[in-house]
Amino acid sequence: MLNEENYYQDHSYFSYSGYKRFWSCEASALAEIRGETVQTVTEAMLIGSYVDAWIEGTLDKFILDHPEIISSKGATKGQLKSSFKSANRLIERFQRDKLFMKYLQGEKQTILTGTISDIPVKGKLDILHSDRIVDFKTTKDFNLVWKDGERLSFIEFWGYDIQGAIYQELVRQKTGKLLPFYIAVITKEPEPDIAVIHIPDDKLKTRLEEVKHFLPQFNAIVLGLAEPLRCEVCSYCKRTKVLTEAVEMDEALTMW
């Protein structure tokens, strides 16, 4: 049975993050499952987790578990590093907004399991209410982002609509209710911006159909029934790249 202790170690289920990693690079995602590579935890990720811990009421434990966020020398020894003091500024900002705080109320870090395309799937929901699902996010800003020649919202760029589709389906399987999905998001700008954004059900339905289509393909790779594709641009592919021949200049320019 999944719990707080084994949730991230149990690879018998697909999750949103696992699906996203396979979508980015099948070879890298499989290597991570096999323990051949470890995902790098960046400072930006730690800042997001710091704010998450405050919302969950587990910030003291988070600080104890991550001594690297505390300065170890100089005049600031024993204090939070400056970047994490900035995280406190984010918390102070959204605490002032009644609507934002309202959407942060509910059951925290609810673990749910189900199946999509007959494949086991898990999810760890930030906030589950009787009438809605809410996921907390931090983001650089709300500007559109270029990807593959088109401008996307930060929601589509980071795949939060895919996450919402998976979470909504897991809740539907558990409760029989199709609950609306929201993100409560704050930017990391010098003057943080905030928003509570509803992702429409029709958008989530489209994304769920995509997950149903691609998940069997990714699962076949995990089971060893199909070979993973390499993206050739991620850190894993660069590290394991083996040259077989020289290439022409014009061809090389299209590779990156």
N, C-alpha and C positions, 0 to 999 in steps of 0.2 A: 504494500500500500504506500502511495506517495505521501511524504510529509516534508516539513521544512528541512530536515537533515539530508534526505536523499533525493530531493526534487531535481537538482541540477546534475546529479550523478547517474540517474536512471535514464539510459538511452533506449529503453524499450518503447518509449513514446516519442512521437514527433511533437514539437512545440512550434510556436510562431517563430522564435529566434532560430531554431534548427531549420525550419522551412526556408527562412530568409537566407541563412548561410548557404544552403544548397542552391537557392536561386542565384546567389552571387557567384559561387564557384563550387561545383560538385566535388571536385578533387580535394579542395581545402576542407570542406565540410566533413567528408568521409575520413580524412586524416585526423581531424579533431575527435571524431567519435572513436577512432582506433587508438587514441592517445599518442599519436605521432606528432602532434603539434598542440599548442595551448593558445587559446585566444588571449591576446594582450589586453590587459585592463588599463585603459588610458586615464589620465587625470580627469578628462571630461566625463568619462563614465563614472568615476568615483564621486564627482561632484553631484551627478544625477542621483547616485545611490545614497549620498549623504542626505539630500533633500527627501528622498523616498523614506529613509529611516526616520526622519523627523515626523513625516506624515503617519508612519506606522506606530510611532511611539517607542522606537527602538534605537534612538540616536546614541544613547550612552554606550550600548553594546557595540554599535557600529564603530564608534571612536576607539573602543578597546580592541576591536578586531582589526583595525587599520591604523596602527601606530605611525605609518608613513605620512599621514596627513597632519602630524604634529611636528613642529619645528624642533630640531634636536641641538641647535647651537645658536650662538649669538644672543642678542638682546631679546629675541622672541622665543628663546628656548622654552618648551613646555606649552606654547600657545599654538592655536590653529595656524597653519600656513595661510598666506594671504588669499590664495584662490578659494579656500574653504570658508574664510571669513566672508568672501563674496557670496558664497552659498547661503550664509546666514542672512545676507541682504535680500536674496530672493525670497526666503521664507518670510522675512519681515514684510515684504511687499504684498504677497498674496494673502497674508494674515489680515491685512486691512480691508480686504474685499469680502463682503458678506456672501455674495453669490458664489464666488470661488470656493470659500470655505464650506458652504452648504454642499457643494458637489464632492467635497473631500470626505463627507460624513458617510459612514456605512461600514460593512464588514470588510476588514483589510486582509489582503494577501490570501484570498480564497483559492485553494487548489481544486481544480476540476479535471476530470478525465472523460473521454468519450471516444468516438470513432468518426473518421471522415474517409469516405471511400473504403470502408472496412479496415482502416489502419488506425491503431491506437494513437490518440492525440491528447496532450495535456496542456493546461493553461494555469497561470498564476495571476489572478485578477487583482489589480490594485485595490479597487473599491467596488463592492457589489451591494446594490440596494435592491429592495423589493421591486422597484420600478425602473431601474436603470443600471448600466454598467459604466464605470468611469475609470479611465486610465490617466495617471499623472505623467506629464512630460515636461522636460526642459528642452529648449531649442535655441539655436544661435539667434534667429530672428524669424519674422513671419514673411520674409521676402520669397518670391518664386525662385526656384532652383533649376538650372539647366541640367538636363540629362538626356543623352542620346538625341540631341538636336531639338528637344522640346522643353518648354518651361512648365515645371510642375509645382504644385503646392508642396510645402514641407511635409504635409501629411502623406501625400502620394510618394514623394521622394524617399521617405524613410519607411514606407510600407505600413503606416499606422492603420490604414484602411483594411489591410490584410489581417493585421492583428485583431482589429475589431470584428471582422467576419468570423475568425476562428473562435474568439471569446463568445460572441453572440450565439454561435452554433452549439458550443459546449453548454452554455446556460440553457438553451432551448432543450437539449437532450436531457438535462438534469431536472428542469422544472416544468417543461412544456410551454414556457413563455418566451416570446420573441421580444427581448428587452432592447430598448434603444441604447446605442453606444455613444459615449461622449469622451473627449479628451479635455482635461483641465491642464492648460499649458502656460508656462512662463518663459520669457526669453532671457538670455544671458547678456543682454545689452547693458551699457552703463546705466541707462534708465529702463529697467525691465518692463516689458509689456505683458499683459495677461489676457487670456481668453478661455472661455468654455465653448467648445465646438462640438456640435452634433454631426455625426457622419450618417447620411441618409441610409435607410434600410436597403434601397435599391442599389446603392453603391456597394454595400456590404454583400448583398446577394450576388452581384457580379464577381466580386473578389472571392467569395466562397466557391463559386463554380470553377474559378481558375485553380484554387487550391485542390478541389476534387480532381481536376484534370492532371495536375503536375505531381501531386503527392504520391501516387502509385509509382511513377517514374523514379522519384527520389528514394522511395522505399525499396525498390528493386536494386538500387545501387547499394544500400545498406545491407541487404540480404546477399549481396554478391552475385546477383543475377544479371547485372548490367555494369558496364564500365563507366566510371565517372568522367565527365568532360572537364578539361582544364580551361580556366579563363585566361591564363598566361599573363595576367596583370597584377594579381594579388601577391602578397608577400610569400605565401606558400609556393605558388607557381614559380616565382622568381628564384626561390631558394632551391627548388628541386628541378629546375630547368636543365635539360641536357641537349647540347647542340649536336645536330646530326649532319649539317652541311651549311655552307655559306649561302647567303641570300643576296639577291640583287637589291640595290639601293631603293628603287621604286617600290619593291615588295616590302622592304623593311619599314618604310614610312607608313604603311597601312597596318602595321602590327601593333602600334601603340596609340 
